[in-house]
Every structure is written in C-alpha cells, then in structure tokens.
Amino acid sequence: QVQLVESGGGLVQPGGSLRLSCAASGFPFSIVDMSWYRRAPGKEREWVATITNSGRTTNYADSVKGRFTIARDNTKRMVWLQMNNLEPEDTAVYYCNGAAFWGQGTQVTVYS
C-alpha cells in the first residue's frame, strides 16, 4: 500500500521558518523523483519544488527560489522541505508527491 505522510506544518509569523517532512512507503522510493506542491485558499494547486531520485538535482518555483530547500534521504525514505523567510503568500496546504501518488497534506499558515 502506497503511503505519503506529511508533517511539520503549523502557524508561523512572516520571516519565520518551518520544515515539512514526508514519509514514503509502498513503492520503490529511491528511483522516484519527489515533489512538493501547495494549494492556497481559493487557488489552484501549484508546484513548489522537485528533487530527482538521486537527490543530485533540484528545481524550484520562482516564488520560493532562494527561500525553500528540498532534500531527501533514500535510506530513510524521507523528503523534506525547509522553508525560510516565510511570507503570508506561502499560506497553503502543502502536499508531497511521488510516483503519481499524493499525501493528505499539511497546513502552513503565515500570519502577521
């Protein structure tokens, strides 16, 4: 059974940081590129970042470049999204994605 379980969301003030985690199981994690997406209230889901299966290549949406960092550990079957200098516009439900599967999401709220 494929499972992607996100955690680490919460409430934070602008300029703050959060680290999201995604625990993967049920599929060959080490050969799958992994991504984070987000859906803000009233908006479509948007891509945030991707890391290749090896971890050697990462890509980011322009809106988060320089502030967010995606990482993975294939031995632990984990993916992380380190989010720094958070802005109110980063408020969204964040989803882990891999092998066409999705997690349940974790809420991030950036408030003044």
Backbone as CSV, one residue per row, in Angstrom:
resi,resn,N_x,N_y,N_z,CA_x,CA_y,CA_z,C_x,C_y,C_z
1,GLN,0.850,-1.192,0.000,0.000,0.000,0.000,0.888,1.245,0.000
2,VAL,0.664,2.102,-0.990,1.446,3.326,-1.091,0.961,4.338,-0.051
3,GLN,1.928,4.930,0.645,1.588,5.979,1.594,2.616,7.098,1.518
4,LEU,2.103,8.325,1.509,2.923,9.522,1.653,2.303,10.308,2.802
5,VAL,3.064,10.489,3.866,2.525,11.117,5.062,3.337,12.367,5.370
6,GLU,2.677,13.521,5.233,3.332,14.796,5.507,3.157,15.187,6.971
7,SER,4.104,15.962,7.448,4.015,16.521,8.786,4.878,17.779,8.847
8,GLY,4.725,18.539,9.919,5.577,19.700,10.126,4.934,21.036,9.863
9,GLY,3.702,21.047,9.383,3.032,22.314,9.156,2.681,23.000,10.467
10,GLY,2.218,24.245,10.352,1.833,24.977,11.556,1.649,26.446,11.297
11,LEU,1.595,27.200,12.391,1.444,28.645,12.348,2.803,29.297,12.552
12,VAL,3.099,30.303,11.742,4.382,30.986,11.870,4.214,32.429,11.431
13,GLN,4.994,33.304,12.005,4.953,34.709,11.610,5.813,34.941,10.373
14,PRO,5.532,36.008,9.638,6.380,36.331,8.471,7.855,36.406,8.870
15,GLY,8.675,35.848,8.000,10.097,35.790,8.294,10.519,34.538,9.022
16,GLY,9.549,33.773,9.488,9.850,32.556,10.217,10.168,31.381,9.307
17,SER,10.407,30.240,9.939,10.792,29.034,9.211,9.968,27.836,9.667
18,LEU,9.804,26.911,8.760,9.192,25.614,9.053,9.913,24.568,8.224
19,ARG,9.899,23.336,8.714,10.454,22.220,7.966,9.377,21.165,7.829
20,LEU,8.965,20.925,6.598,7.981,19.894,6.319,8.677,18.577,6.052
21,SER,8.037,17.494,6.488,8.565,16.153,6.268,7.540,15.317,5.520
22,CYS,8.035,14.369,4.745,7.169,13.430,4.027,7.790,12.043,4.152
23,ALA,7.055,11.144,4.775,7.499,9.756,4.918,6.816,8.911,3.860
24,ALA,7.612,8.188,3.082,7.092,7.418,1.957,7.205,5.927,2.211
25,SER,6.223,5.184,1.731,6.262,3.735,1.822,5.430,3.132,0.713
26,GLY,5.702,1.869,0.402,4.872,1.139,-0.543,5.239,1.252,-2.000
27,PHE,6.360,1.904,-2.304,6.819,1.982,-3.691,8.343,2.149,-3.667
28,PRO,8.990,1.907,-4.817,10.463,1.969,-4.853,10.964,3.405,-4.791
29,PHE,11.052,3.918,-3.593,11.319,5.332,-3.351,12.575,5.827,-4.052
30,SER,13.626,5.046,-4.027,14.924,5.524,-4.495,15.003,5.741,-6.002
31,ILE,13.992,5.304,-6.749,14.014,5.523,-8.199,12.983,6.552,-8.632
32,VAL,12.344,7.192,-7.679,11.243,8.120,-7.978,11.639,9.557,-7.662
33,ASP,11.436,10.450,-8.625,11.573,11.872,-8.330,10.446,12.275,-7.385
34,MET,10.747,13.158,-6.446,9.753,13.569,-5.464,9.534,15.080,-5.533
35,SER,8.312,15.494,-5.258,7.966,16.906,-5.370,7.108,17.360,-4.194
36,TRP,7.107,18.664,-4.009,6.159,19.322,-3.117,5.285,20.246,-3.956
37,TYR,4.002,20.238,-3.629,3.034,21.147,-4.219,2.316,21.860,-3.083
38,ARG,1.573,22.899,-3.443,0.762,23.572,-2.432,-0.519,24.095,-3.070
39,ARG,-1.524,24.227,-2.217,-2.794,24.825,-2.652,-3.192,25.882,-1.649
40,ALA,-3.183,27.129,-2.117,-3.607,28.242,-1.277,-5.120,28.375,-1.326
41,PRO,-5.715,29.002,-0.325,-7.177,29.164,-0.317,-7.669,29.847,-1.587
42,GLY,-8.634,29.226,-2.253,-9.228,29.813,-3.441,-8.388,29.730,-4.690
43,LYS,-7.274,28.995,-4.634,-6.382,28.917,-5.797,-6.169,27.474,-6.219
44,GLU,-5.634,27.337,-7.430,-5.304,26.010,-7.929,-4.045,25.491,-7.232
45,ARG,-3.887,24.183,-7.224,-2.670,23.593,-6.682,-1.492,23.993,-7.571
46,GLU,-0.378,24.358,-6.961,0.784,24.771,-7.728,2.014,23.985,-7.283
47,TRP,2.871,23.773,-8.241,4.127,23.082,-7.984,5.069,23.990,-7.208
48,VAL,5.802,23.407,-6.255,6.729,24.177,-5.428,8.176,23.777,-5.708
49,ALA,8.459,22.475,-5.651,9.848,22.034,-5.811,9.891,20.557,-6.167
50,THR,10.962,20.146,-6.840,11.195,18.747,-7.204,12.642,18.387,-6.935
51,ILE,12.843,17.154,-6.485,14.189,16.625,-6.320,14.262,15.298,-7.072
52,THR,15.317,15.102,-7.851,15.436,13.873,-8.608,15.697,12.686,-7.690
53,ASN,15.556,11.492,-8.233,15.661,10.294,-7.401,16.991,10.187,-6.687
54,SER,18.050,10.641,-7.340,19.376,10.576,-6.736,19.608,11.680,-5.711
55,GLY,18.801,12.718,-5.793,18.999,13.883,-4.936,19.972,14.887,-5.496
56,ARG,20.516,14.618,-6.662,21.565,15.498,-7.196,21.013,16.770,-7.842
57,THR,19.762,16.721,-8.263,19.196,17.880,-8.961,17.911,18.315,-8.284
58,THR,17.789,19.614,-8.082,16.584,20.188,-7.510,16.113,21.338,-8.388
59,ASN,14.822,21.547,-8.376,14.225,22.665,-9.103,13.153,23.298,-8.240
60,TYR,12.988,24.620,-8.399,12.067,25.361,-7.554,11.217,26.319,-8.378
61,ALA,10.012,26.549,-7.898,9.191,27.609,-8.465,9.858,28.949,-8.156
62,ASP,9.694,29.889,-9.062,10.311,31.205,-8.870,9.879,31.844,-7.555
63,SER,8.659,31.591,-7.149,8.113,32.235,-5.958,8.797,31.783,-4.665
64,VAL,9.491,30.641,-4.699,10.125,30.132,-3.476,11.634,30.014,-3.611
65,LYS,12.158,30.256,-4.797,13.590,30.090,-5.041,14.393,30.986,-4.101
66,GLY,15.393,30.398,-3.473,16.224,31.144,-2.533,15.712,31.121,-1.105
67,ARG,14.475,30.683,-0.923,13.895,30.615,0.431,13.620,29.182,0.869
68,PHE,13.249,28.321,-0.072,12.904,26.936,0.233,14.007,26.006,-0.264
69,THR,14.191,24.900,0.447,15.151,23.879,0.054,14.515,22.502,0.183
70,ILE,14.548,21.725,-0.898,14.041,20.357,-0.874,15.226,19.409,-0.718
71,ALA,15.015,18.366,0.071,16.070,17.378,0.305,15.436,16.013,0.500
72,ARG,16.260,14.980,0.394,15.742,13.616,0.584,16.827,12.725,1.149
73,ASP,16.366,11.641,1.758,17.264,10.585,2.233,16.656,9.271,1.792
74,ASN,17.262,8.638,0.810,16.686,7.412,0.255,16.727,6.251,1.245
75,THR,17.700,6.247,2.147,17.751,5.145,3.111,16.624,5.258,4.136
76,LYS,16.217,6.481,4.420,15.117,6.705,5.367,13.772,6.840,4.678
77,ARG,13.789,6.913,3.351,12.555,7.094,2.573,11.833,8.376,2.997
78,MET,12.590,9.430,3.110,12.055,10.707,3.573,12.376,11.824,2.580
79,VAL,11.457,12.769,2.502,11.662,14.005,1.754,11.327,15.157,2.697
80,TRP,12.091,16.235,2.599,11.854,17.392,3.440,11.740,18.660,2.586
81,LEU,11.047,19.633,3.123,11.006,20.953,2.514,11.308,21.956,3.620
82,GLN,12.511,22.516,3.583,12.889,23.554,4.519,12.424,24.885,3.970
83,MET,11.606,25.579,4.739,11.023,26.840,4.285,11.499,27.957,5.203
84,ASN,12.236,28.887,4.641,12.755,30.020,5.396,12.151,31.313,4.886
85,ASN,12.250,32.345,5.716,11.752,33.664,5.333,10.326,33.575,4.781
86,LEU,9.472,32.917,5.519,8.109,32.688,5.062,7.329,33.990,4.947
87,GLU,6.443,34.005,3.968,5.613,35.163,3.670,4.142,34.763,3.772
88,PRO,3.254,35.728,4.014,1.822,35.381,4.068,1.351,34.657,2.800
89,GLU,1.971,34.969,1.667,1.579,34.323,0.403,1.947,32.846,0.362
90,ASP,2.743,32.389,1.330,3.099,30.967,1.401,2.037,30.155,2.129
91,THR,1.040,30.818,2.679,-0.041,30.114,3.366,-0.753,29.178,2.389
92,ALA,-0.814,27.897,2.742,-1.387,26.894,1.848,-1.354,25.541,2.547
93,VAL,-2.043,24.594,1.926,-1.854,23.193,2.285,-0.750,22.658,1.381
94,TYR,0.254,22.055,1.984,1.413,21.543,1.249,1.303,20.025,1.104
95,TYR,1.549,19.555,-0.123,1.393,18.147,-0.445,2.704,17.565,-0.958
96,CYS,2.962,16.357,-0.531,4.089,15.572,-1.041,3.580,14.731,-2.213
97,ASN,4.404,14.624,-3.240,4.002,13.885,-4.450,5.144,13.038,-4.962
98,GLY,4.806,11.818,-5.366,5.798,10.946,-5.976,5.104,9.745,-6.600
99,ALA,5.608,9.307,-7.750,5.043,8.135,-8.426,3.539,8.282,-8.627
100,ALA,3.094,9.485,-8.892,1.676,9.791,-9.152,0.808,9.646,-7.913
101,PHE,1.408,9.538,-6.759,0.652,9.462,-5.514,0.795,10.766,-4.726
102,TRP,-0.203,10.995,-3.870,-0.249,12.218,-3.082,-0.452,11.904,-1.603
103,GLY,0.139,12.749,-0.775,-0.162,12.670,0.643,-1.441,13.425,0.963
104,GLN,-1.773,13.461,2.252,-3.018,14.109,2.671,-2.848,15.605,2.850
105,GLY,-1.625,16.059,2.903,-1.343,17.484,3.025,-1.115,17.922,4.459
106,THR,-0.386,19.021,4.602,-0.150,19.628,5.908,-0.312,21.137,5.769
107,GLN,-1.032,21.739,6.697,-1.378,23.153,6.605,-0.232,24.027,7.104
108,VAL,0.108,25.026,6.303,1.071,26.052,6.693,0.349,27.392,6.663
109,THR,0.389,28.101,7.786,-0.256,29.403,7.869,0.765,30.430,8.341
110,VAL,0.955,31.457,7.523,1.885,32.540,7.849,1.041,33.781,8.136
111,TYR,1.078,34.249,9.363,0.195,35.334,9.771,0.991,36.464,10.386
112,SER,0.415,37.652,10.245,1.059,38.826,10.849,0.542,39.046,12.263
